[in-house]
Amino acid sequence: MNRRRFLRRMAAGAGMAAWPWVKAGASASRPNIVFFFVDDQRNDTLGCAGHPIVRTPNVDRLAAQGVRFENTFVTTSICAASRASVFTGLTERTHGYTFGTPPIRKEDVATSYPVLLREAGYRTGFIGKFGVNVDGSLDDMFDVHKVLNRNPYFKEQPDGSKRHVSEIAGDAAAAFLQSQPDDKPFCLSVSFNAVHAEDGDKRPGIGHYPWPRAVDGLYEDVAIPPPQLSDPKYFETLPDFLKESMNRERYFWRWDTPEKYETNMRAYFRMITGVDGVIGRVLETLGTEGMAENTVVIYAADNGYYMGDRNFAGKWSHFEQSLRVPLIIYDPRLPATRPGRVAKPMALNIDVPATVLDMAGLEVPAKYQGRSLMPILRDEIPPDWRTDFFCEHHMDHKLIPKWEGVRAERYVYARYYEQQPPYEFLHDLEKDRTQLENFAEVPEYAGILEKMRARCAAFKELYPARVR
C-alpha cells in the first residue's frame, strides 16, 4: 500500500477492512459521497428488489450492507424535471424546469447540493449525463466535470476502438478518485445515460438498447415472461387521450410483438448489468484508494419505466410503474445493527439533496421541499413523516398530457387538467393494487375524491408555482 492510501485508511479508521466488508462506525469525520444515478429504471429491476432475471451483484451488495428504500418515488417522471429536482430539492412546479423551458434559475443553482458542498470545502465532481441546463457554468458547481451523452452509446477512442459510454464514465470516476487530495472530502456524482433507449435507432436489441460488450450474450438462454400487466384490459379502460399518448406511440417502438419484447428486454437487462459492473469497478477503486471506510454510496434512478405494462412504453404519467424508482443508501458510519434493512416510509427524489447536505453536516436550505432521510437510515422514523406527496408533469408536448395529483399510502389522485373537461383518476391501492379501476365517478368514493382534490390544492398552495 502506498503512503497516500495508508494515510487515508488511517484517517478513516485504522485497521478497517476495505470495501465491501467495511464495518459501520468507521469514522465520525465528514463523509465522502458517491452518488450513482441511473436513467429509466423503475424500482423492481434489481436483484435485491426480487427481480427473477436481472443480475446486479454490486448494487445488491450495497443493499445488503445498507438500506433499500422500498417506497421511493419521483415527483415528476421525466429525466429533465426529475434531475432538476435532484439538484435543487424542489418540485417541477417550483423550479420550473423541464424540456423546452429556460435554464434552472441562478438562485436555485446557488442552493443546489454540489454548490453548497463545494462552498463547505468539498471537492465536487460530475460525470455522465447532466440532463439539464443551468443559468451559469458547470464550473460554478463542480471542481471536475465530464459530461457524457449517448447517441451513440459507443464512442470512438484514440486507438480507433469503440467504448461504451457507461464504461467511459467508469474510467472518469476512477480517475477522479485516484486524483483526490488527502486533505478534503469529496462528492462525486456519476450519472449514467443507461439504461435509456437509443431512441433514434429502433432496431431491436443492440440498436435500441446498446449494452457494453462485457455483457455480450448475457440472458440469451433465459425465458423472458410477458409484462405483468400485459392483458389488454389495462389499456382498454383508459381514456382516449392516454391511449393516443407517447406512452402508446413508443410501445410500438419496442414492445408490441413477443419477439421484439423479448429481444429488447434482454438488451435492457444487459444494460442494467453493464451499469452494475461499472459501479463495481468504482467501488473497488474506493477500496484500493483507502476511501471506502468513510464513503457514503447512494444509488437511485430519475424515473420509472413501463416496459410494456398497460401496453405502454416510457414514463410521464401517474401510474405506479412511472413514479416508482430504486433508492439504496450505504453509509459505513452507521451502526451495523440491521444490515440489509428495507425501509418502508415514503422517500422522494427531492429528498436526495437534503440527505446529502445533512450527511455532510450542512444546514438544509429552508426552501428545499424534500427532507433528509438520515432519520430513516438510523431507523428512527419521525412521527410526522410523510404519508403522501405531490406529483405532476407539465412538459409542453402534444403527446404527453399534463397532470397534477397526490400519491398517498392508499389512494392515488391525478387530474389531467388540459382535457376538456379536466379528467380525474382516483385509485384505491388497497382494493385495486394494479390501478385497473378508476373510482373518481363511483358515488361511494365521493368523499375521498373531495379530500384528495383538497390535498392537491393544499400542496399547490404550499409549493410556490414557477412553472414556465
N, C-alpha and C positions, 0 to 999 in steps of 0.2 A: 504494500500500500504506500503511495507517495505521501509526502508530508502534508499537502493540502487536504487530501482525503482524510488523513489521520486527524488533522485539526478539526475538520468538520464533524467527524464522528465524536470526537471528544466534546465539542461544544454542544452537540445534540444529546449526548448521553453515553459516556464511555462504556464500552463493553456490550452495547446493544447490538443485536443481530441486524443484519441488513435486510432490506425488503426481500420477500414478503413476510418474513417471520418476526418482524419487529414487534415488541411488546408495547402495550399502551403506557402512558405516563412517562414517555421518554424525555420530554423537555417542557419546561414552562416558558421558554423564550417564544418570541413571535414566530409563528409557523411560516414555512414556505407553503405555497398553494399552487397546485396544478389542476387546471380546470379543463377537462375533456368535454367537448360539445359536438354532438352528432346531428346530422341533418336527416329529417324524415324518418324517425324511428319511434314507434309507439311503445308503450310500457311493457308489452308482453313478449317482445322479440329478443330475449336474453335467456341464456341457460338458467341463471339464478332466479328468473321470474317464472320458470317452469316450462319454457318452450321445449317441445319434444324433439326438435330438429337442430336448431341453430346452436353452434358451439362458440361460446365466449368465455374461455377459461380465465383470462386475465381480469375481465370485469367481474366474473363470478367470484374470483378471489377477493377483490375489493369488497364485494357484498358480504362474503363470508367473514371478513375481518372488520367490517364497518356496519353501516346502517343503510338498508334499502327502504326508500320511501314508497310504499305500495300505492298511495293515493296522491300522485303528483299530476298536476295539470298545467297547461298553458292558458293564459288569459286571452290570447289571440293565436289562432292556429294557422300561422303562415310565417315563413322564416324572417322576413324583413321586420315586421312588427314585433315578433317574439324576441329576436336578437336585440332590438332597440329596448325592449322591456328588461332584458337581462343586463344590459349595460347601465340603464338608468334607474331601475327599480320602480318604473311607472307603467301603468296600463297604456294601451294604444290610445284610449280616449284622452289621456293626459299628455303623453309625449308627442302624439300626433303624427307619428312616423309610420309609413308603410310604403309599398311600391307606388311611385308616382307623386310623392309628396316632397316638399323641401326637406333639406337635411335636418337631423336631430339638432335642436337648438343649442347654442353655445352654453347657456346656463344649465342645461341638462347634461351636456358633456362634462361640464366643470364639476358636477357631483356624481359622475359615473365612478364605478368601483376602481378601475385602473388609475384614474386621475387622483382619487383620494389616497389610494395606496402609494402611488408614486410620491405624492406630497409628504407622506408619512415616512419616507425613506426606503420603500420597497423598490426593487428593480422589477420593472414590468415588461412582459413580453407577450406578443401575439403572433400566432402562426395559423395560416389557413384561410378559411372563408370569413371575411369580415362581414359582408352581407348587408351593411347599412352605409348611409352617407352621413357625415357629421359636419357641423359648422366649425371648421378648424382643420387641424392637421393631426394625423396619427402620431406625429412626433410629440404632440401635447399629451398623449395618452400612454405611450409606450416607449421605453428605452430601446427596445428591439422589436421590429415588426417585419414580418414576411407574409404578405398577402398572396394566397394561392387560390386560384379558381379552376373550375372544371372547364369542359368544352374546349379542348379534350381533357379527359382524365389522365391520359398518358402523355407525359411531357418529354420532349427530346432532350437528351443530355449532351454535354460537350463531346463525348466519345461517339455520338450518333445513336446510342441505345435509347430506349424509352422507359420511363419510370412512372409508376402510378403516383398520383398527387397525394394520396394518403401516406405513402412511403416517403415522399419528399418532405411532408410535414413531420414525419418521424425523424428524418435526418436533421431538420432545422431545430426540432425540440431537443434532440440530444446535444447539438452544438450549443444551444442556449445554456443548457445545464452544465456542460463542460467548461463554459467560459464564465460561469458565475463566480463573482468575487466572494471571498470568505467573510467580509465584514458587513453584509447586509442581507436581509431576507428577499425572496422573490415571489412574484405571482406570474405564472406562465399559463396563458390561455391557448389551448390547441383546439382549433375549430375545424372540423372535418367537412369537406364537401360531400363525402359519402355520408349516408347511403342514398343520396338524391339521385334520381334517374338522370340520364343524359337525354333531356327532352328532345334535342334536335336529331337524335338517332333512334329511330323506333324499331330497329332490328331487334328481335327478341334475344335475350341473353347478353352476351358480351357487348353488344351495341348499346342497348338501353340501360343496362346496369353493369358497367365495366368494373371488373374485380381485379385486384392485384394478382400478378402471376403466381405469387406464393401460395395461393389457394386454388390453383387450377385443378379441376376435377372433383373438388370437394362437393359432396351431396349428390353426385351424379347417380349413385346407386340407391338413393333414398326416395321412398314414395312420398309425394307431396299431396297431402289431403286438400280438398277444396276449402274455400273460406268457410268459417263457422256460420256466417250469416249470408250464405250464397243463395238461399231459397229466394226466388223472385218476389215472394210476398213482402220482403223487406223493402224492395224497390217500389212495388206497385201501390203501396199505401201512401207514397209521398206525393206532395203537390207538384204540379207541372213545373214550377219554377226551379225546383230541385232536380226533377227528372231531366231537365234540359240544361243543367248547370255544367260547369267544368268538371265537377266530380264524375259526371256521366261521360263527358267527352273523352276524358283521359282514361276511362275504363276501357275504351276500345283501343287505346294505345298499347295496353299491357296485359289485360286480364280477361278478355272477352271469349277466349276459347280455352279448353282444357290444356291443349298443347302449349299455347302462349303463356298461360298462367304458370304451368309447371316450370317451363324454361326460365321465365323471369323470376319466379320465386327462388329457384336455385341460385340464380345470379345475384339476387338481392341478398340472400343469406351469405353468399361468398363475400360480398362487400362488407357485411357486418363482421364476419370473422376476420377479414382483412384489416379492418379498423382495430379489432381486438388485438391482433398481432402487433400492430404499431404501438398500441397502448402498452403491451407487454414489454416492448423494447424501451419505451420511455421509463417505465417503472424500473426496469433493470438498470438503466443509466442512473436513476436516482440512487439505487443501491451501490453501484460501483463508485459513484462520486461521494458516497458517505452522507447523503442528504435524506435518506428515507425516514430516519427516526423522527424528523421534525417537519415532514411534508404532508399536508392535508391533500387528499385527492378527491376531486368531485367529477362525477360522470352524469351527464344529462343530455337531453335532445331538445330541439327547438319546436317540434310539433309532432302530433301523432300521424297516423297513416292508415288509410282504409284497406289496402291490399286486397281489394275485391269484395270485402264485406259490403253488404247492401247493394251490390253491383255498382260500387263506386271505386274511384281512384282518388288520390290526392288527400286533401285535408279540408281546411277552410270552414266547415260547417260545425254544428253544435253537438253532434253525436259523440259518444264516448271514444270511439276509435280515433277521432280527430283531436280531442283535447288531452288525452292521457299520454304521458311520457315517462320514461325512466328517470330516476334520480337516485344516485348512490353516493354516499359521503363516507370516506375513510379518514378518520382523524386518529393518528397514533398516540396522541396525548391523552385521549380519554380512557378512563378505566375499562379494562377488558373484561368486565363482569358478564356482559351479554354479547359476545361477538356474533355477527351474523343476524342481528336483530332486524325484524321487519316492522317499520313504523307505520301505524295506521292513520295518524292525523293528516289532514289535508295539507299538502305542500304545493307551492306555485312557482312558476319560473321567476316571478318578481321577488321571490324570497332569496334567490341565489346571491344577488349583490349585497343584500343586508347581512346575510350569513357570512360572506367573505370578509366584510368590514368588521363584523363582530369578532370573528376568529382572529383578526389582526389586532384586536384591542382598540379599534377606532369607533367613534360615535357614528351611529347610523343616521343619515340626514332625515330630518322631520318630514321632508317632502316625499320620502320613499313610501310606496303603498304596499310593499311586502314586509315580511317580518323575518327576523333572524331565526334560523332553525336550530340554533345551538341548544335551547332547552330540550327540544325533541331528541337531539343527539345525546344529551345527558340523561335521557329517559325521564324527563321532568316536564310533563305536559301542562302548560299553563291552563288554569280554569277557564280563561276567556279565549282559548284557541278557536280559530275559525271553524264554522260548520257549513259555510257556503262561501261562494266567491262570485265576482262579476266577470263575465266573459263577453267577447264581442268580435266583430270583424267588419272593418269599414273600408277596405280597399275598393277603389272605384274601377270595377271591371264588370262588363255586361254579363259575364258568365259566372260571376261569384256574388250571389245575393248577400247584401249587407244585413247584419243582425246584431242584437244585443240580448243579454239574458243573465240568468243566475243558475249556477250548478250547486245544489245543496246536497246534503247527505242522502236524502230520499228523493227529492223532486228536482226536475230539470225544467227550466223555463227558457224559451227562446222566442224572440219577437223579430221577425223579418220585416223591417219597418218600411222598406221601399215598395212592398207589394200594395196593391190597391184592392180591398182594404189590407192593412197590415196582417200578416199571417202569424199565428201564435202556435207554439208547441208547448205541451205540458206532459212530461213523462213521470211516471211513478216507478222508480227503480226497485222498490220493494215488491211490487206486483208484476213488473214487466222489465226485467233487467236488460233485455235486448232492445228496448225502446221501439218496439213494433207499434204500440198503440199511442195515439195522441188523445190525451184526456182533456184537452182545452175546451171542448164543447160538450163534455159529459156533465150533466146537471149536478151530480154528487160531488164534483170537484170544483164547483164554482167558488167556494170559499178559499180553497187552496190556490186557485188561479189568481184571485184578487190579492192574496198575500204575496205571491211570487211577483206579480206586477208591482206591488208596492215596494218590495225589496229591491227590485231592479231600479225603480225610481229613486230609492234612497241611495243606492250605490252611485247613481249618476249625480246626485247632489253632493256626495262625499268626494268624488273624484272630479277635479276641475276638467272641463271639456276644452281641449285644444286640438280636436280633430280637424285636419285641414283638407 
